[in-house]
Amino acid sequence: MFLQLIIVLVVLIPLLAIVLDSQVGRALASRLERRGIDGPVDLSAERIAFLESEVERLGQEIGRLDEESAFLHKLLAERPPERDAALPPGDPND
């Protein structure tokens, strides 16, 4: 029994060191530090920051769509008039 406990500890100590030294371990440590310093996490501040970034992204997307629309309107306005003679005659049986 005592020997099994020692074997488990010998295996778990390096495993724990590897996990804590990884990026996941560092992220967990920084999150625990922030929670300890700031107290409980204010979810509304995170949601507001997320929503602000989404509004900015959507504003940029609307600007891009506006530019594309203006370009297409310009192309359509400058298009030469179509000629019926340029089209081949259709099949009268259709």
Buried (B, 14 or more C-beta within 10 A) or exposed (E): EEEEEEEEEEEEEEEEEEEEEEEEBEEEEEEEEEEEEEEEEEEEEEEEEEEEEEEEEEEEEEEEEEEEEEEEEEEEEEEEEEEEEEEEEEEEEE
